Amino acid sequence: MPVVDLFRSEARAVLLAAGSYLSISATGYLVIVYFVSYATRNLQFSLPVTLGLLQSAAVIFAISILFFANRSDVIGRRRMMRWSCGILVIASLVFFPLIDTRSVPLAALAVSFMLVVQGMYIGPQAAVFAELFPAAFRYSGASLSITLGTLLGGAITPFVAEALFSEKEQS
């Protein structure tokens, strides 16, 4: 049972990696999943405009992953990931105020900025997660860490956001 063996010897590393992935995963699900319903329902953006914003931001996201993966070799992988998580705090504070302006260009800026910050984390993430585990547990450790981070951080985020915003609308 690889998972049992993994937790016996590398539980701390799994929890550390999964914990570091929580906020980035939540960001991804908030921007990619929840934004579609929020933009079409609350901001009155058409679905084609909303999906166009996300497609454009996805291209920028992909480029940012490559850019930051390359830069992390110079700056340091863990340092880059820490900076990303710190910048995520700022990005989170400005995301909804920017999209709530109902301006398509400002919404595009907000979505793109959030995904660039996520790209800053994801660029060096694979290398960092691989370095956390000895070769015998590398694949299982990285995989389980990402899965736990996604389940605990990302998968519930759209539901929490929906509950919070529906509560806000009712009051």
N, C-alpha and C positions, 0 to 999 in steps of 0.2 A: 504494500500500500504506500505509494510514493508520497501522498499527502500526509499520512501519519509520520513517516520518516522525516519529511520536510519540517513539520511542526516540532518534532522532537529536537532537531538540531538547529533549525533556523527560524523559529517562531518570531523572534525579535526583529529579524530582517524583513520577514513577510509583513508584520504589522507596521513597521517603519515605512516600507515602500507603499503599502496600501493606504496608510494615513496620509502620506505625501500626495497621493493621487486623488484623494477625496475632493479637494476644492477644484482641481483642474477638471475632473470628471463632472462635477456639478456645473461648472461653467459651460462645458460642452453641451450638456443636456439642456441647460437653460437657454442657451443661444440657438442651438440647432433644433430642438424639439419645441420648447415652450414658446419661443419667439414667434413661431408660425401662427399659433392660435391667438397669442396676445396681439400681434400686429394686425391680423385680419379682423378680430373681434373688437378690440379696444381702440386701436388706432385707425381703423377703417381703411387699412391698406388692402388693395386687391391681392388675391392669392398669387397671380403672376408677378406682381411687384415684390411681394414678400419673398417668394422663391428666387427671384432674380437677385435680390440683395444677398440672400444666403449663398447662391452660386458664386457670385462675385467675391464674397468674403471667403468662400471655400478655396478659391484659387489663391487668394492672398495668404490664407492659412497654410496651404501646401508649400508655397514659396518660403513662408516664415519657418516652417519646420526644417527645411533644407538649410536655410541661412543660419538659424540658431544651432543646428547640429554642427555645422562647420565652425561657427564662432566659439562654441563651447570647448573645442579642442584648444583654443588659445586662452580663453578666459577661465575655463574650468567648468566641468559639467555640473557639479553640485552647486557651485556658486551661481551659475546661470539659472538653475532650477529654483534656488532660494529667491533670487531676484524676481523671477516670474511670479512666484507665490506672493511676494510683497507687492508687486505692481498690480496683481489681481485684486488686491484690496481697493486700490484706487479705481481700477476699471469697474469694479462692482458698484462703487458709489456713483459713478457717472453714467452707467449703462442705461438705467431706466429714465433718469432725467433727460438724457439725450433723445431716446426714442419717444418719450412722451411729448416732445415738441411737435410730433406728427410730421416732421420734415424728413422726406425720403433721404436726402443727402446726409443729414445728421444721424439718421438711423443706420445708414450704410457705414458711416464712420464708427458708430458705437459697436455694431456687430463685427466689423473688421478689426477694431482695436481689441475686443475681447478674444477673438480667434488668434490674433497675432500674439497676445499674451499667452494663450494656450500653446501656440506653436513654440514659444520660447521655452516652455517646460517640456513639451513632447520631443523637441529636437534632440536633446541629450538624454532623454529618459531611458531609452532602450539600453544604452551603454551603461548608465548608472545602475539600473536594475540588474543587469548582467553581472556587474562588478560586485554587487552585494552578496552574491551567492557563490559557493564553491561549484566547480564544474558538475558535480553529481546532482546538484539541486537547481542549477541555473534555469533551466526551462520551466520546471514546475514552480519554482519560487517566483520568477518574474510573472508567469501566467496567473498564478493564484493571487499575487499582489494586485495586479491590474483588475482582475475579476472582483476581488473584495472591494477595492476602491471604487469601481464602477457601481457595484450593487449598493454600497453604503452611501456613496456620494452622489453619483449621477442618476441612477435609476429612479430614485425617489424625488429628485429635484423638481421635475415638472408637476408632480402631484402636490408637493408642498407649495410651489409658486401659485398653482391654480387655487388651492385652498386659501392662501393669504390674499390673493387679489379678489377672489369672490367674496371673502369676508369684508374687504375694504369697500367693495361696491355696495354691499348690503347696508353698511353703516353710514 
